[in-house]
Amino acid sequence: MKSKKELIRIVRTSEGDICLDDTGRKNGRGAYVCKNIVCMEKVKKTRGLDRSFKFSVPADVYERLSEEIKKYDEQ
């Protein structure tokens, strides 16, 4: 278990878009992932976002999120 400050929020908006929520305040259903690429790869492998958002997340969305999280991992 980690605090929210150690995690990054991924949001599914009412329009169906999936994006990273840097502020933690965007409207929509959210899921939290560690700020490193290892956690994101595990979420991708287990299809964790599919379960959280209750719909099939396309593979390209996982790739885009992985690229964005790599930026956090490098900092």
Secondary structure, DSSP 8 states (H G I E B T S, - for coil): ---GGGEEEEEE-TTS-EEEESSS--SSEEEEEESSHHHHHHHHHHTHHHHHHTS---HHHHHHHHHHHHHHHH-
